[in-house]
Amino acid sequence: MQPILIAAGAIILFLLIWAVSTSNRLTHLQNIVKESWADIDVQLKRRYDLIPNLVETVKGYAAHEQATLTKVIDARNHILGSSNPAERAAGEQALVQSTNALFARAEAYPDLKASANFLELQSALGDTEDRIAAARRFYNSNVRDFNTALQTFPSSMFAGDRKPAEFFEIDELKVREPVQVSF
Amino acid sequence: MNALFILAAAGFVVIFILVSIAAKKAREQRLAELGTFAAQTGLTLYPDGISSSGGGWLSSFEDSEAGRLVAPYGNMHPFGAQQERSVNMLLTGPHGPAQWAIFEYSYVTESTTTDSQGNTQTSRTTHSFTVHAAQISLNLPWIEIRREGFFDKIGKAFGGQDMNFELEAFNRRYRVQSSDPRTASGLIHPKAIEYLMSIPDRHWQMGGSYILIVESDTCPVPEIGVIMSEIEGFVNLIPGYLQQDLSGRTQ
């Protein structure tokens, strides 16, 4: 009788330890998702900080592009009010489209394209785009891990009121000039 | 009986001499190949390796030239507190984006077995590796990329964690672990993943300013060149923003 009790006790203890560690793992993954979202936030703010400088620089050379410039500033200001990934992604889409349109318009102004300030901003924005892309990849990979753990058996038994996290997909700014090929 | 014994002993001596001659010839040929390789790449060859003893009676491997050479890779495979460690056929110098140290590293392990009659037998095994170490001007977090083994797959099924990337084929092929997953994710970006999938799977280890690829046994000389170019290819793919971030940081 006693060996059976010991075996049953051992199994219960094992299940208890497993349940606690599985639940803790879900919490850990959820926290990692939150942390990596904070990193995206930091990198996107870096982008928002550069946009007003870009607008000011373009204004100096192409003042009659006011409509395009206003769209960029409006899109930027609209994003600053949103916080969740889905809202943010929609706002980012508008900002990327208007900023890409601004870069396209800049093609018509050789003096602007050659100005040191514009080139510096272009380089800073390129660097920021790489950081955003890396932060987004890291966030999405953590979301994937968290959602998989949340939705697959047996860890799904410990999901509780946790909801799957949202992926974050945005377009990139076309800050880098296309490669010129001449024959 | 006596004649048979003498014949067997003579045979043993002849085999020993033949094996020694073959080993000497193989060593000379490898040295010649390494010499040519060193001349082509601009590296310096130390054919006899470097001293593995510190000189004094009480000095240890750590006090020796070889000990100082491998000290920065102390927490990486296959380095550790082993017996009779030695560094041979060392190639060093700058090439491409890195400062290189390529060498044969070996150590000895002993195992003791006791049979049913209580007799103990000690057997010695020499473990040999070829280490390709590139030192670059960045301070990398600890990252290990290695082929995913059977036990890793089982571990994963039970919730064991490693880093996962966008490409499922890459996740199936490699097990990636890091002390800083965010930076590791930046280093192993889509182009780097594509690159790592296009080359043979190796055991990559990174940490501090070092990137190591360690191969078991003696690596053929042409393979050394291939591995060097693989590491250089990876270094050239490190994004500019990470180069900025990692060049000034301390661990």
HADDOCK unambig.tbl for C-alpha pairs under 7 A between the chains (distance, minus, plus):
assign (segid A and resid 127 and name CA) (segid B and resid 241 and name CA) 6.00 0.50 0.50
assign (segid A and resid 131 and name CA) (segid B and resid 241 and name CA) 6.99 0.50 0.50
assign (segid A and resid 134 and name CA) (segid B and resid 186 and name CA) 5.48 0.50 0.50
assign (segid A and resid 138 and name CA) (segid B and resid 182 and name CA) 6.42 0.50 0.50
assign (segid A and resid 138 and name CA) (segid B and resid 185 and name CA) 6.19 0.50 0.50
assign (segid A and resid 141 and name CA) (segid B and resid 164 and name CA) 6.69 0.50 0.50
assign (segid A and resid 141 and name CA) (segid B and resid 165 and name CA) 6.46 0.50 0.50
